[in-house]
Amino acid sequence: VLKAGYADIKCVESGGPEPGVGCAGRGVITAINFLEEEGAYEEDLDFVFYDVLGDVVCGGFAMPIRENKAQEIYIVVSGEMMAL
């Protein structure tokens, strides 16, 4: 699940539910909980970045702050109108 790359940067791909089925926000919650259970956050990490879908209507993406798993959240979008 976890791959170390250049400069020992660690990367994880969690995937998500099939389109139109389930909640991608729930997938974020499940992925973070799984990584915690597997000890992914036990090392002395400087930063943890999450790249998540932005077109989800459920509240699952608020979970990292709501459950004290994030100190800050930044929203980054492209210059395309569809990103807004």
C-alpha positions as CSV (number, residue, x, y, z in Angstrom):
1,V,0.0,0.0,0.0
2,L,2.9,2.4,0.8
3,K,5.8,3.0,-1.6
4,A,8.9,5.0,-0.8
5,G,10.3,7.0,-3.7
6,Y,12.7,9.9,-4.4
7,A,14.2,11.3,-1.2
8,D,12.3,8.7,0.8
9,I,9.0,10.4,0.0
10,K,6.2,8.0,0.8
11,C,3.2,7.7,-1.4
12,V,-0.1,5.8,-1.0
13,E,-3.0,5.3,-3.4
14,S,-6.2,4.4,-1.8
15,G,-8.7,4.4,-4.6
16,G,-12.4,4.9,-4.0
17,P,-15.9,3.5,-4.7
18,E,-17.3,2.7,-8.1
19,P,-18.7,5.8,-9.8
20,G,-22.3,6.4,-8.7
21,V,-22.0,3.9,-5.9
22,G,-21.1,4.8,-2.3
23,C,-19.5,7.9,-1.0
24,A,-15.9,9.0,-1.9
25,G,-15.8,11.0,1.4
26,R,-16.3,7.7,3.2
27,G,-13.4,6.4,1.3
28,V,-11.2,9.2,2.7
29,I,-12.2,8.2,6.2
30,T,-11.6,4.5,5.6
31,A,-8.2,5.2,4.0
32,I,-7.0,7.4,6.9
33,N,-8.2,4.9,9.5
34,F,-6.4,2.1,7.6
35,L,-3.2,4.0,7.4
36,E,-3.4,4.8,11.2
37,E,-4.0,1.1,12.0
38,E,-1.0,0.1,9.8
39,G,1.3,2.6,11.5
40,A,1.8,4.9,8.5
41,Y,1.8,8.0,10.7
42,E,4.2,6.6,13.4
43,E,7.3,7.9,11.7
44,D,8.5,11.5,12.2
45,L,6.7,13.0,9.2
46,D,7.1,16.7,8.3
47,F,3.9,16.9,6.1
48,V,1.0,14.7,5.0
49,F,-0.8,15.6,1.8
50,Y,-4.1,14.3,0.6
51,D,-5.2,14.6,-3.0
52,V,-9.0,14.0,-3.0
53,L,-11.9,14.5,-5.4
54,G,-13.6,17.8,-5.0
55,D,-17.0,16.9,-6.6
56,V,-18.4,14.9,-3.7
57,V,-21.6,16.1,-1.9
58,C,-21.1,14.1,1.3
59,G,-19.2,15.6,4.3
60,G,-16.5,13.0,4.5
61,F,-13.8,15.4,3.4
62,A,-14.3,17.4,6.6
63,M,-13.3,14.4,8.7
64,P,-9.5,15.1,8.9
65,I,-10.2,18.4,10.7
66,R,-13.3,17.3,12.5
67,E,-11.4,14.4,14.1
68,N,-8.2,16.4,14.7
69,K,-6.2,14.5,12.0
70,A,-5.3,17.8,10.3
71,Q,-4.1,21.2,11.5
72,E,-4.7,23.0,8.2
73,I,-6.5,22.4,5.0
74,Y,-5.7,24.1,1.7
75,I,-7.9,23.9,-1.4
76,V,-6.1,24.0,-4.6
77,V,-7.9,24.1,-8.0
78,S,-6.9,24.6,-11.6
79,G,-7.9,27.7,-13.6
80,E,-10.7,25.9,-15.4
81,M,-14.3,26.8,-14.6
82,M,-15.1,23.1,-14.0
83,A,-12.8,23.1,-11.0
84,L,-15.1,25.7,-9.3
